[in-house]
């Protein structure tokens, strides 16, 4: 299976449902704070039922971007995709904070064939005309836009790489994402196409759900400025997720847009 197709399948799976029980996309870093001369970051990329356990499918790397502390792109190294996960390395040659992200747009279509059978297709805009019949009945088409990311800092934290692009659903740190500690509150803002994303529900789940009976999901909501706050109950890797829907599509085939944002954040002990 091509990695681009893996990415599209993961996107459709993740945007189909945003409940705690749905498949979850994530980037899991080997660490988020580094010191010393030119350390290395290793990242796993997967879609799973349980955080952060490799039990479903890999996340494709075609749309992977790594932003250095000065805002320049970083070349990924040693990238590979296996049965349940993708993996890659990043040389942290600059001091400061890096953004590691996979962001993509795609289409999801649903219709009825001539026999009344429900059909579904997901893929790229370039393939839409060839895959979706022109005479499809009760056709519905959605644009699926997603961003999955994590952050790492070599030395002192910086903010240049963390600036939003102004496209889709994005996280704007108020508290630096690599300065999180158990028992302390952290604040962030969600923006949608660069504007405050008000009244969105944010789900936060600590990893290793395989080893406990309860998800221990934390739910908070953004205020009028898109701001929300989380107090971390204990150290660990946390999965943060938010979603939105609107009619502001940028793909002409779609009438509705579904957006999702996912971040993996490391919370350290005090």
Secondary structure as UniProt FT lines:
FT   HELIX           3..16
FT   TURN            20..21
FT   STRAND          24..29
FT   STRAND          33..34
FT   STRAND          40..48
FT   TURN            51..52
FT   STRAND          57..58
FT   TURN            62..63
FT   STRAND          64..67
FT   TURN            69..70
FT   STRAND          77..81
FT   STRAND          86..91
FT   STRAND          96..112
FT   TURN            114..115
FT   STRAND          118..123
FT   HELIX           125..127
FT   HELIX           128..131
FT   TURN            134..135
FT   STRAND          137..154
FT   HELIX           160..162
FT   STRAND          169..173
FT   TURN            177..178
FT   TURN            182..183
FT   STRAND          185..192
FT   TURN            193..194
FT   STRAND          195..196
FT   TURN            198..199
FT   STRAND          201..206
FT   HELIX           209..211
FT   STRAND          218..221
FT   TURN            224..225
FT   STRAND          227..231
FT   STRAND          236..246
FT   TURN            252..253
FT   STRAND          256..268
//
